[in-house]
Amino acid sequence: MRDRPSGFTNPWLQLALSVVCVLVSELLLKRGASQTADLTKSWSWTGISGLASPLVWLAIIFVIISFVSWLYVLKYIPLSVAFPLSRVVDALVPLGSWIFLGEKISYLRWCGIALVVVGLAVVARPIGRLEERL
Amino acid sequence: MTWVSFSLILIALVTFVTGQLLLKKGMELTAPTKRLPHEVTLFLASGILSMTISFFLTLGLLQKFDLSYLYPFQGLSVILIAITAAVTLHEKVTLQLAVGALLISAGIILISLS
């Protein structure tokens, strides 16, 4: 790891930005895809009709932002640390679907979300010490 | 599940992991004075290519299988990336990181099974 910038260019902040952008894009994609779903068309399985929704285009912009900030993260943080942390999105997407899209979360799924959060805490704990050594 | 489907799932997973490793390698080379820019471009381009292959394989698999069936394999990527980053990029994987990666993978599998 090399000298790392602070403020907006702080890689940990960029990792958070990347995760938030993925979360927002997933929710927008689901909204946009639902609005434009037309299962009567023979090519409906391609999902290409989703491009008619402005929400889908907005989602694509968020995907691009998340990719750029992810590349920036890779410049400073080891992949074996950054990637597990980025999977917080697997807990956030179901939570976001529950809050914003009104989807139901089963008991087992809550357990899975809890497990991901515990795993993240375990991965994230040594980071404070990691930063001190640098 | 046939052997063909199983191989496709495996290839989708491997190309995803390979893509991440290539992107990481490329971004590491962006350090000033270290390498020529065209090497960075080469790594990034092959990383993006590898992830594109993974994306389309997954898209094809999604047409055949439920998302909830395919997603647990994505959970394995956390463990695979921790291991391969340690081996190929010589990153230091502590016991704590390994345990955390295992927990996250188990959580993702539970979320997608339910």
Interface residues (C-beta under 8 A of the other chain):
Chain A: R2 W45 W70 L71 Y72 L74 K75 P78 L79 S80 V81 F83 P84 R87 D90 A91 P94 S106 Y107 L108 R109 C111 G112 I113 A114 L115 V116 V117 V118 G119 L120 A121 V122 V123 A124 R125 P126
Chain B: Q20 L21 L23 K24 M27 E28 T30 A31 L44 Q63 G75 S77 V78 I81 A82 A85 A86 L89 E91 K92 V93 T94 Q96 L97 V99 G100 A101 L102 L103 I104 S105 A106 G107 I108 I109 L110 I111 S112 L113 S114
